[in-house]
Every structure is written in structure tokens, then in C-alpha cells.
Amino acid sequence: MPHFFVSVDEGQKNIISQKIVRIDSNTDTFKEVYDAITKDLFSTRNVHVYVGKIDNKWIYVEEGLYDELSLMLELELKHIRFIIQPEEDNGESSSRNQVVQQNKINIFDTMMERARQPYFPMQKREDTRCDILYNDVITLLRNKQKNGWSGVNSESFANKFVERLVALLWYIDPHREKLIARSLKLPDIFNELEQYQHNESYNKFYFTGHHKKEQLSHEKLEKLVKSLELSIEQPWASDDKWIDFIIQVLLLIENINKYIIYLQEVNQKMNTIHNSNVSTRNPGCDLMVYTIEASDSIHSKYEELSDFLFEKDSYEFFDLDEYTSHDVMQKYNYIKNLQLNVPVTIYRYYQGNYLGTINYIWKVPLRSDHRSETENARVIAVINKNLPKYYTRQMRKNALNKVTPAVLRTLYFDLTGDASTTNNVISKEIEERLRIMMQLEDPSIIVDLRANNGFKGKKFDIFWDEMGAYFNENAPAVDDRRQQEILYMPIAISIRDLCEIIIHRLEAKYDLPLPCNINIPSIEWIRLQFWPTNPTSTRAMHYTG
């Protein structure tokens, strides 16, 4: 089936602009093409036909509308132009005007008839998963709202509404389980979407893609909800035929608004915690201590713990988690229904969040008059001292504000082994004094914090000494890059090459295998020794290795 470029003119005026028309195999004459493109709006009298390979060079067809269309294929022509000649006879002109007027009335009736037909947005080509959701929403609307949209501007209203509804559904799609956990599930009508009927989601990339997972934001939810509310506030949404569907949309908006309020409350609470000068959890508020008396008969699952406590001394505490299950509910029921042959005291500290509860237990004397509140207080004080401490952001800021930058920089240098120099003379003098204080190791002056951070000593000193000796021995010619005052000396081509050079020197000096006291740092650790003190300063440009 060939395609041709077809246009219709009336005298010098173009009335049907050029368009591509597909010709069926059973079309024989130009008249059939003319009738198809004009839809019987114009008379076939005094119509001249022109053809051509291009649209600016035309050839007149003698037989006009009744010539065979096959000549287009024989002559390899692609353009057809119909020109309606002006009527000279007034009678004929009046007759034609009546026909045109009648055709206009028919067109108006056709437009009115089309306006009465239900309108639904066109479905998209499914290039993305969001397009699939868009098409499924339109299918849902066709099934539930067979009357669709009607009236003036129905196309604009419909497209906007569907786009806004799909935008909200797409945003919350990966988080449906989270909303259900908050008792905020989708209205029933949206669970009829095809993917949800198969217990699947539309935004599969959220779960399979290697990217940061975006959490629900109350700002974006508010923006999407307000946009959708603009659509359902329009007059078309008040029609009786839309009542059931709009109610479902309002339920969706109501649930999303509830979750927005929840997110705002959580954010406000977290901001209060972050800006607090005291820890959120402390034994003074989140501690429970109680005594359980001995039982004559106990369950078999408590026999092992009971026998263990029977051999222990009174007020000798230990962690109860060793005898409880890792399952949260089983642990809760185990402690709640605890039965033992000896009286015990239970210490429970609620850490909050996902950290769970710290549980300690110790045996107390059988007779209440032999029990000592002092011993109980001593045990509780020892446990409280060893409890993990959690600091807020504001507490960390307050602690850092008490220490000068020079002290912090010195601590950083000493803990990380960073050997880079300082930016100015004053800081260098302060750091030298601090370094001397640390080297003296006088506990009355300074405390070595590295011991609390798992520091295992200067085990790479032999490697660093050998590297320093290598740099001192080698003084090669200056590199060609000497336009400025900084000179570049190519000693090792890379960090890995430098590491291998030092290892070969150590092997030559100490023989193979290397002694156990010689440790080789990682490539990354060696690279950090050449890292600038301040990566954002001009000095950092000189660290090009």
C-alpha cells in the first residue's frame, strides 16, 4: 500500500494542507483519493489534478479526477495536488454555497456528537515502568468510569488528573508495605491495578538498582497531594457519575495526609533529640529493677539457668542474654514468665530503637531479712558504669568546642599516623609542644587515647624508616616540569611501585622470610601518608602523586 503527499487548494487559497495519505490496493482513480481527503465537503466539478515528484514542480493531468492512479507508481511520483476552480456562474456559486453551508452544519453536528462521547486519555507506549502504571490507571478508569469525561476542555482536565494521580501512586509504590505497617493501605479500587493483583510493584528499579534508596519525604508528598487536590476540586469531579471514584481518591489523600503528619512528628522529635544537651536514654528514666522469689516447681526450660544460679554467690551478676533466645518475642516471654529455684533480682535497661534491652540477673539470699539494699545498689552502680553511652549531635558539638583546632589536629595526626605538615608557623609550634607532651607519656599531663581505640603500637616503624632511607639515598635529576618553584623528582612511578621497592630493600637487608616484627602496610595506608593536611588549600595542588 503506497503513501502519497496530498493537498487541496481553492484557487490561490490552500484549504487542506499537505498530508501523507495511505492508498489502499483497491483505490483506482484520483477521484477516490479526492473524496477520501475532502470527506464530500466540496463538489467534484471543476477540479484540476496536478502530480509531481516534488511539491514545487507540478504536471497537469488531462483526464483529471477520473484518470487512473496507477500512473503515480509507473512514473514514480509522490505528490498529488487538487485545485478547485472558482465558479463563474452565480447559480452554480449559490448552489455550491448551499452545499458548503449544509456541510458546515453537518460538521457542527459531528463536533457536538463527539463532545457527547466519553473521553479517556490516550495510552502511552510502554517504554518505562511508569508508563505501564499510567496505562493501567487508564484501564482502571475505563472499567470503573465507562462514561469518562465529557464537555468542553475535558481532554485537558482528564490528562492533568491522570498525570497527577499516577505521579502520587508512582512515588509511594516502593513504600506500600511501609504504609500498610502504619495501617495506611491503599483504597480497594487501586489494589485492582494489574501489578498489585499479582502482589508486585511497578517501580522495580527501586529494589534491583544499585543506587541510594530514596525515602518518603513529607515535603514531596505534600506537593503531590496538593496537586491532586487541584484536579478533584474542579467542576467535573462533582458529577454524580464520579462520586464513587472520587471518594476512593479522597481516601487515598486522607491516608497520605496521615502519613505526612506522622513524618512531621518524627522529624520534629528527632530534631529535638539531636539538639538536646543530654542523652535521650539514661538509667535514671529507662531502668527497671525487680526481685523474683523462688518457686517450688519450675518449667524445664528454666532448669539450666536455675542450676547455674544455685552455684553462684549472692549479688554476683551476669548477662541474662546468654540463656535467652535471639528471637525478640521468645526472649520477652522467657523473662516475663521466669521461674527459678532461687530468688533473683532482674536488671532491665531499655536502650530504645533497634538496640533492644540489656538484661542482668543475680542471686539474692533466700530470706528477705538477710538481703542487703547496699549490695543491690553496689551491683546496680557497677552495671550502670559499664552501660553503653549514646551522645546526641549537640553533645558532640559541645565537646569539640572545648578543644582547640591545634589539639584536634595533633590527635588526628597521632591516631592516624598522618605525617603531613601544618599550614602556618603558629600551628606548627603548638603541635610540636603537644607532640612533646605525648612523647613524654606523663599521665599527669596527657592520656594516650589510642589505647581506647584499639591502637596496637607502631608496628610499621621499620617500613617507614626504610622508606625514609630510600628517599634520602635517591637524588635523581629534576623532572621536566620545573616552570615554577616546585621541583618534581620521579623516584617511584606509583604507590604500588614504591611499596614493592621498599619490600625488596627489606628482603635484601633481612633475608627471606621477613622477620615477624616487620609489618607491611596496605597500599591505601601508604597513600594516606602523602595526603595533604588541608585538601582545599593551594598547598594541596603540590600533592600530585
C-alpha positions as CSV (number, residue, x, y, z in Angstrom):
1,M,0.0,0.0,0.0
2,P,1.8,3.2,-1.2
3,H,1.8,6.6,0.5
4,F,1.4,10.0,-1.2
5,F,1.6,13.6,-0.3
6,V,-1.8,15.1,-1.0
7,S,-3.1,18.7,-0.7
8,V,-6.3,20.6,-1.8
9,D,-6.4,24.3,-2.9
10,E,-9.3,26.5,-4.0
11,G,-7.9,28.9,-6.5
12,Q,-4.9,30.5,-4.8
13,K,-6.0,29.5,-1.3
14,N,-5.0,26.3,0.5
15,I,-7.9,24.7,2.2
16,I,-6.4,21.3,3.1
17,S,-2.8,21.4,3.9
18,Q,-0.4,18.8,2.6
19,K,-0.6,15.4,4.4
20,I,0.6,11.9,3.9
21,V,-2.2,9.6,2.7
22,R,-2.1,5.8,2.6
23,I,-3.7,4.4,-0.6
24,D,-5.4,1.0,-0.4
25,S,-4.9,-1.5,-3.1
26,N,-8.5,-1.3,-4.3
27,T,-8.2,2.5,-5.0
28,D,-8.2,3.0,-8.8
29,T,-8.8,6.7,-9.6
30,F,-7.8,10.2,-8.3
31,K,-11.5,10.8,-7.5
32,E,-11.4,8.2,-4.8
33,V,-8.4,9.9,-3.2
34,Y,-10.1,13.3,-3.5
35,D,-13.3,12.0,-1.9
36,A,-11.4,10.4,0.9
37,I,-9.4,13.5,1.8
38,T,-12.3,16.1,1.4
39,K,-14.9,13.8,3.0
40,D,-17.5,15.0,0.4
41,L,-17.3,18.6,1.7
42,F,-16.6,20.0,-1.8
43,S,-18.0,19.3,-5.2
44,T,-16.1,17.3,-7.8
45,R,-16.9,19.7,-10.6
46,N,-14.1,21.9,-12.0
47,V,-11.3,20.1,-10.0
48,H,-7.9,20.0,-11.7
49,V,-5.4,17.4,-10.8
50,Y,-1.6,18.0,-10.7
51,V,1.1,15.5,-9.9
52,G,4.9,15.7,-9.4
53,K,8.0,14.2,-7.8
54,I,8.5,17.3,-5.7
55,D,6.0,19.8,-4.3
56,N,7.2,22.8,-6.3
57,K,7.1,21.4,-9.8
58,W,3.7,20.2,-11.0
59,I,2.4,18.3,-14.1
60,Y,-1.2,18.7,-15.2
61,V,-3.3,15.5,-15.5
62,E,-5.5,15.8,-18.6
63,E,-8.2,13.3,-17.5
64,G,-8.4,14.9,-14.1
65,L,-10.2,13.0,-11.3
66,Y,-11.1,10.1,-13.5
67,D,-7.5,9.2,-14.6
68,E,-6.0,6.0,-13.2
69,L,-3.9,6.3,-10.0
70,S,-1.5,3.7,-11.3
71,L,0.4,6.3,-13.3
72,M,1.8,7.5,-9.9
73,L,3.6,4.2,-9.5
74,E,4.6,3.9,-13.2
75,L,6.2,7.4,-13.2
76,E,7.5,7.2,-9.6
77,L,5.6,10.3,-8.5
78,K,4.8,11.0,-4.8
79,H,2.9,14.4,-4.8
80,I,-0.8,15.0,-5.7
81,R,-2.4,18.4,-5.7
82,F,-6.1,19.0,-6.3
83,I,-7.1,22.6,-7.3
84,I,-10.8,23.6,-7.2
85,Q,-11.5,26.2,-9.9
86,P,-13.7,29.2,-8.9
87,E,-17.4,29.0,-10.0
88,E,-18.3,31.6,-12.7
89,D,-22.0,31.1,-12.8
90,N,-23.9,32.7,-10.0
91,G,-26.4,29.9,-9.9
92,E,-23.7,27.3,-9.6
93,S,-22.0,29.5,-6.9
94,S,-25.2,29.8,-5.0
95,S,-25.7,26.1,-5.2
96,R,-22.2,25.4,-4.0
97,N,-22.6,27.8,-1.1
98,Q,-25.7,25.9,-0.1
99,V,-23.7,22.7,-0.2
100,V,-20.9,24.2,1.8
101,Q,-23.4,25.6,4.4
102,Q,-25.0,22.2,4.7
103,N,-21.6,20.7,5.1
104,K,-20.8,23.2,7.9
105,I,-24.0,22.3,9.7
106,N,-23.0,18.6,9.4
107,I,-19.5,19.4,10.8
108,F,-21.0,21.2,13.7
109,D,-23.3,18.3,14.4
110,T,-20.4,16.0,14.2
111,M,-18.5,18.1,16.7
112,M,-21.4,18.2,19.1
113,E,-21.9,14.4,18.8
114,R,-18.2,13.9,19.5
115,A,-18.4,16.2,22.6
116,R,-21.2,13.9,24.0
117,Q,-19.0,10.8,23.7
118,P,-16.9,9.8,26.8
119,Y,-13.3,10.8,26.7
120,F,-10.3,9.0,28.2
121,P,-6.6,9.9,27.8
122,M,-4.7,8.1,25.2
123,Q,-2.4,5.3,26.5
124,K,1.3,5.7,26.2
125,R,3.9,3.5,24.6
126,E,5.3,1.4,27.5
127,D,8.9,2.5,27.4
128,T,9.2,2.6,31.2
129,R,7.6,1.0,34.2
130,C,5.9,4.4,34.9
131,D,4.2,4.2,31.5
132,I,2.8,0.8,32.5
133,L,1.3,2.3,35.6
134,Y,-0.1,5.2,33.5
135,N,-1.8,2.7,31.1
136,D,-3.1,0.6,34.0
137,V,-4.7,3.6,35.6
138,I,-6.4,4.5,32.3
139,T,-7.6,0.9,32.0
140,L,-9.0,1.1,35.6
141,L,-10.8,4.3,34.7
142,R,-12.3,2.7,31.6
143,N,-13.6,-0.2,33.7
144,K,-14.9,1.8,36.6
145,Q,-16.0,5.0,34.8
146,K,-17.4,4.0,31.5
147,N,-18.9,7.4,30.9
148,G,-15.5,9.1,31.2
149,W,-15.1,12.8,30.8
150,S,-17.4,15.0,28.7
151,G,-17.9,18.6,27.8
152,V,-15.6,21.5,26.9
153,N,-11.9,21.2,28.0
154,S,-12.5,17.6,29.1
155,E,-9.2,16.5,27.4
156,S,-7.2,18.9,29.4
157,F,-8.9,18.1,32.7
158,A,-8.6,14.3,32.1
159,N,-4.9,14.4,31.2
160,K,-4.0,16.5,34.2
161,F,-5.9,14.4,36.6
162,V,-4.4,11.1,35.4
163,E,-0.8,12.6,35.4
164,R,-1.2,13.8,39.0
165,L,-2.7,10.6,40.2
166,V,0.0,8.5,38.5
167,A,2.7,10.7,40.0
168,L,1.5,10.1,43.5
169,L,1.0,6.4,43.0
170,W,4.5,6.0,41.5
171,Y,6.1,7.9,44.4
172,I,4.5,5.7,47.1
173,D,4.7,2.5,45.1
174,P,8.0,1.1,46.6
175,H,6.8,2.0,50.1
176,R,3.4,0.3,50.1
177,E,4.5,-2.2,52.7
178,K,5.6,0.6,55.0
179,L,2.2,2.3,54.6
180,I,0.4,-1.0,55.3
181,A,2.5,-1.4,58.5
182,R,1.2,2.0,59.6
183,S,-2.4,0.9,58.8
184,L,-2.5,3.2,55.9
185,K,-3.1,0.8,53.0
186,L,-4.3,1.9,49.5
187,P,-8.0,2.1,48.9
188,D,-9.5,-1.0,47.5
189,I,-10.0,0.3,44.0
190,F,-6.3,0.9,43.5
191,N,-5.5,-2.6,44.6
192,E,-7.2,-3.7,41.4
193,L,-4.3,-2.4,39.3
194,E,-2.7,-5.2,37.4
195,Q,0.7,-5.4,39.1
196,Y,-0.9,-5.1,42.6
197,Q,-3.2,-8.0,41.8
198,H,-0.1,-10.2,41.3
199,N,1.5,-8.8,44.5
200,E,4.2,-7.0,42.6
201,S,5.3,-3.4,42.4
202,Y,5.7,-1.0,39.4
203,N,8.9,0.6,40.4
204,K,11.1,-2.5,40.4
205,F,14.3,-0.5,39.8
206,Y,14.0,0.8,43.4
207,F,14.6,-2.7,44.7
208,T,17.0,-4.1,42.0
209,G,19.1,-1.0,41.1
210,H,22.4,-0.2,42.9
211,H,21.6,3.3,44.0
212,K,20.7,5.2,47.1
213,K,17.1,4.3,48.2
214,E,15.0,7.5,48.4
215,Q,12.8,7.5,51.5
216,L,9.4,9.2,51.6
217,S,9.6,12.9,52.1
218,H,6.8,14.8,53.7
219,E,7.6,17.9,51.5
220,K,7.3,15.9,48.3
221,L,4.2,14.1,49.5
222,E,2.5,17.4,50.3
223,K,3.4,18.8,46.9
224,L,1.9,15.7,45.1
225,V,-1.3,15.7,47.3
226,K,-1.9,19.4,46.8
227,S,-1.5,18.9,43.0
228,L,-4.0,16.1,43.0
229,E,-6.5,18.1,45.1
230,L,-6.5,20.8,42.5
231,S,-7.9,18.3,40.0
232,I,-10.7,16.9,42.2
233,E,-11.8,20.5,43.1
234,Q,-12.8,21.1,39.5
235,P,-16.5,21.0,38.5
236,W,-16.3,17.7,36.6
237,A,-15.4,15.9,39.9
238,S,-18.8,16.9,41.3
239,D,-20.8,14.9,38.8
240,D,-22.8,12.0,40.2
241,K,-21.1,9.6,37.9
242,W,-17.7,10.4,39.5
243,I,-18.8,10.1,43.2
244,D,-17.6,6.6,43.8
245,F,-14.2,7.1,42.2
246,I,-13.6,10.5,43.8
247,I,-14.4,9.0,47.2
248,Q,-11.6,6.5,46.7
249,V,-9.2,9.3,45.7
250,L,-10.2,11.2,48.8
251,L,-9.4,8.1,50.9
252,L,-6.0,7.9,49.3
253,I,-5.3,11.6,50.0
254,E,-6.5,11.2,53.6
255,N,-4.1,8.2,54.2
256,I,-1.2,10.1,52.7
257,N,-2.0,13.2,54.8
258,K,-1.9,11.0,57.9
259,Y,1.5,9.7,57.0
260,I,2.7,13.2,56.3
261,I,1.6,14.2,59.8
262,Y,3.5,11.2,61.2
263,L,6.7,12.1,59.3
264,Q,6.5,15.7,60.5
265,E,6.1,14.5,64.1
266,V,9.0,12.1,63.8
267,N,11.3,14.7,62.2
268,Q,10.4,17.2,64.9
269,K,11.1,14.6,67.6
270,M,14.5,13.7,66.0
271,N,15.5,17.4,65.7
272,T,14.7,17.8,69.4
273,I,16.9,14.8,70.3
274,H,19.7,16.0,68.0
275,N,19.7,19.5,69.6
276,S,19.5,18.2,73.2
277,N,22.4,18.6,75.6
278,V,21.5,15.4,77.5
279,S,21.4,11.8,76.3
280,T,18.0,10.6,75.3
281,R,18.4,7.3,77.2
282,N,19.8,7.1,80.7
283,P,19.4,4.7,83.6
284,G,17.5,7.3,85.6
285,C,14.5,7.0,83.3
286,D,14.7,3.8,81.4
287,L,15.7,1.3,84.1
288,M,13.7,-1.4,85.8
289,V,14.9,-3.5,88.8
290,Y,12.7,-6.1,90.5
291,T,13.0,-9.3,92.5
292,I,11.5,-12.7,91.7
293,E,11.0,-15.0,94.6
294,A,11.9,-18.7,94.5
295,S,9.4,-21.2,93.1
296,D,8.9,-24.8,94.3
297,S,8.2,-26.1,90.7
298,I,9.7,-24.7,87.6
299,H,9.4,-25.3,83.9
300,S,12.1,-27.5,82.3
301,K,13.4,-24.6,80.1
302,Y,14.5,-22.8,83.3
303,E,16.3,-25.7,84.9
304,E,19.7,-24.9,83.3
305,L,19.6,-21.3,84.5
306,S,18.4,-22.3,87.9
307,D,21.2,-24.8,88.4
308,F,23.7,-22.2,87.2
309,L,22.5,-19.6,89.7
310,F,22.4,-22.1,92.5
311,E,26.2,-22.5,92.2
312,K,26.8,-18.7,92.1
313,D,27.4,-16.4,95.1
314,S,24.8,-13.8,96.1
315,Y,25.0,-10.5,94.3
316,E,27.3,-11.9,91.6
317,F,25.7,-10.6,88.4
318,F,25.9,-11.8,84.8
319,D,24.3,-11.2,81.4
320,L,21.0,-13.0,81.1
321,D,21.1,-12.9,77.3
322,E,23.4,-16.0,77.3
323,Y,20.3,-18.1,78.3
324,T,17.7,-16.4,76.2
325,S,16.7,-16.8,72.6
326,H,17.7,-14.4,69.9
327,D,14.1,-14.1,68.9
328,V,12.6,-10.9,70.4
329,M,9.2,-12.4,71.4
330,Q,10.7,-15.6,72.8
331,K,13.2,-13.6,74.9
332,Y,10.3,-11.4,76.1
333,N,8.2,-14.4,77.2
334,Y,11.2,-16.2,78.7
335,I,11.9,-13.2,81.1
336,K,8.3,-12.4,81.7
337,N,7.5,-16.0,82.9
338,L,10.8,-16.6,84.7
339,Q,10.7,-19.3,87.3
340,L,13.7,-20.4,89.4
341,N,14.5,-22.4,92.5
342,V,16.4,-19.4,94.0
343,P,15.3,-15.8,94.5
344,V,16.9,-13.4,92.0
345,T,16.9,-9.7,91.1
346,I,16.4,-8.7,87.4
347,Y,18.0,-5.6,86.0
348,R,16.5,-4.4,82.7
349,Y,17.7,-1.3,80.8
350,Y,15.7,-0.2,77.7
351,Q,18.2,1.2,75.2
352,G,15.4,2.1,72.7
353,N,15.1,1.8,68.9
354,Y,16.5,-1.4,67.5
355,L,19.1,-1.9,70.2
356,G,16.8,-3.8,72.4
357,T,17.0,-4.3,76.2
358,I,20.1,-5.1,78.4
359,N,19.2,-7.8,81.0
360,Y,21.3,-8.7,84.0
361,I,20.5,-11.2,86.8
362,W,22.0,-12.1,90.2
363,K,21.0,-14.3,93.1
364,V,19.9,-12.8,96.4
365,P,19.6,-14.5,99.8
366,L,16.5,-16.7,100.4
367,R,15.3,-14.8,103.4
368,S,14.3,-11.2,102.9
369,D,15.8,-10.1,106.2
370,H,19.2,-11.3,105.0
371,R,19.1,-9.2,101.9
372,S,21.2,-6.1,101.6
373,E,20.0,-3.0,99.8
374,T,23.5,-1.7,99.9
375,E,24.8,-4.7,97.9
376,N,22.0,-4.3,95.4
377,A,22.9,-0.6,95.0
378,R,26.6,-1.5,94.5
379,V,25.7,-4.0,91.8
380,I,23.5,-1.5,90.0
381,A,26.2,1.2,90.2
382,V,28.7,-1.2,88.7
383,I,26.4,-2.1,85.8
384,N,25.4,1.5,85.2
385,K,29.1,2.4,84.9
386,N,29.6,-0.1,82.1
387,L,26.5,0.6,80.2
388,P,27.0,1.9,76.6
389,K,26.7,5.7,76.3
390,Y,25.0,7.3,73.4
391,Y,25.6,11.0,72.7
392,T,23.4,13.4,70.7
393,R,24.8,15.6,67.9
394,Q,24.7,18.7,70.1
395,M,26.7,16.9,72.8
396,R,29.4,16.1,70.3
397,K,29.5,19.7,69.1
398,N,29.8,20.9,72.7
399,A,32.7,18.5,73.3
400,L,34.5,19.6,70.2
401,N,34.0,23.3,71.0
402,K,36.0,22.8,74.2
403,V,39.1,21.7,72.3
404,T,41.2,23.9,70.1
405,P,41.8,23.1,66.4
406,A,45.5,22.5,67.2
407,V,44.8,19.9,69.7
408,L,42.3,18.2,67.4
409,R,44.8,18.2,64.6
410,T,47.5,16.8,66.8
411,L,45.2,14.0,68.0
412,Y,44.3,13.2,64.4
413,F,48.0,13.1,63.3
414,D,48.9,10.8,66.2
415,L,45.9,8.4,65.8
416,T,46.1,8.1,62.0
417,G,49.8,8.3,61.5
418,D,49.4,11.3,59.2
419,A,52.8,12.9,58.6
420,S,51.7,15.9,56.6
421,T,52.8,19.4,57.7
422,T,50.7,22.3,59.0
423,N,49.6,25.4,57.2
424,N,51.3,28.1,59.3
425,V,54.2,28.6,61.8
426,I,52.0,29.2,64.9
427,S,50.1,25.9,64.5
428,K,53.3,24.1,63.9
429,E,54.8,25.4,67.2
430,I,51.7,24.4,69.1
431,E,51.7,20.9,67.6
432,E,55.3,20.4,68.4
433,R,54.6,21.2,72.0
434,L,51.7,18.8,72.1
435,R,53.8,16.2,70.4
436,I,56.5,16.5,73.1
437,M,53.8,16.2,75.8
438,M,52.6,13.0,74.2
439,Q,56.0,11.6,73.7
440,L,56.8,12.1,77.4
441,E,53.8,9.9,78.3
442,D,53.3,11.6,81.6
443,P,49.8,10.5,82.8
444,S,49.5,13.7,84.8
445,I,49.9,15.7,81.5
446,I,48.1,13.7,78.9
447,V,46.3,10.4,78.4
448,D,47.1,8.2,75.4
449,L,43.6,7.8,73.9
450,R,44.9,5.4,71.3
451,A,44.7,2.6,73.8
452,N,40.9,3.1,73.9
453,N,40.7,2.9,70.2
454,G,42.4,-0.4,69.6
455,F,45.8,1.0,68.8
456,K,48.4,-1.8,68.6
457,G,51.6,0.2,68.6
458,K,53.9,1.5,65.9
459,K,54.2,-1.8,64.1
460,F,55.1,-0.2,60.7
461,D,58.1,1.8,62.0
462,I,60.7,-0.4,60.3
463,F,58.9,0.0,57.0
464,W,58.6,3.8,57.4
465,D,62.3,4.0,58.4
466,E,63.4,2.1,55.3
467,M,61.2,4.3,53.1
468,G,62.8,7.4,54.7
469,A,66.3,6.0,54.0
470,Y,65.3,5.3,50.4
471,F,64.2,8.9,49.8
472,N,67.4,10.2,51.4
473,E,69.6,8.0,49.2
474,N,68.0,8.8,45.9
475,A,68.5,12.3,44.4
476,P,67.8,11.9,40.7
477,A,67.7,14.6,38.1
478,V,64.9,17.1,38.2
479,D,61.9,16.3,36.1
480,D,61.0,18.5,33.1
481,R,58.1,20.1,35.0
482,R,60.1,22.9,36.5
483,Q,58.3,26.0,35.3
484,Q,57.6,27.1,38.9
485,E,59.5,27.0,42.2
486,I,58.3,23.4,43.0
487,L,60.6,20.6,41.7
488,Y,59.4,17.1,40.9
489,M,61.7,14.1,41.4
490,P,60.5,10.9,39.8
491,I,61.6,8.2,42.3
492,A,58.7,5.7,42.1
493,I,56.1,5.6,39.4
494,S,53.2,4.8,41.7
495,I,52.4,3.9,45.3
496,R,52.3,0.2,44.5
497,D,55.7,0.5,42.9
498,L,57.1,2.4,45.9
499,C,55.8,-0.3,48.2
500,E,57.4,-3.1,46.1
501,I,60.7,-1.2,46.1
502,I,60.7,-0.9,49.9
503,I,59.8,-4.6,50.3
504,H,62.7,-5.6,48.1
505,R,65.1,-3.4,50.2
506,L,63.8,-5.1,53.4
507,E,64.2,-8.5,51.9
508,A,67.8,-7.7,50.8
509,K,68.6,-6.4,54.3
510,Y,66.8,-9.1,56.5
511,D,66.7,-12.1,54.1
512,L,63.6,-14.2,53.3
513,P,61.3,-14.8,55.0
514,L,61.0,-11.4,56.7
515,P,61.0,-11.4,60.5
516,C,57.6,-11.4,62.2
517,N,58.2,-7.9,63.7
518,I,58.3,-6.4,60.2
519,N,54.8,-5.5,59.0
520,I,53.9,-4.2,55.6
521,P,51.2,-1.5,55.4
522,S,48.5,-1.6,52.8
523,I,48.7,0.5,49.6
524,E,45.9,2.8,50.8
525,W,47.7,3.3,54.2
526,I,50.9,4.3,52.3
527,R,48.9,6.7,50.1
528,L,47.4,8.4,53.1
529,Q,50.9,9.3,54.3
530,F,51.3,11.6,51.3
531,W,47.8,13.2,51.7
532,P,47.7,17.0,52.2
533,T,46.7,18.4,55.6
534,N,44.0,20.6,54.0
535,P,42.9,19.2,50.6
536,T,41.1,22.5,49.8
537,S,44.2,24.8,50.2
538,T,46.6,25.9,47.5
539,R,49.3,23.7,49.0
540,A,47.2,20.6,48.1
541,M,48.0,21.2,44.4
542,H,51.6,20.1,45.0
543,Y,50.4,16.6,46.1
544,T,50.1,15.2,42.6
545,G,51.3,11.6,43.3
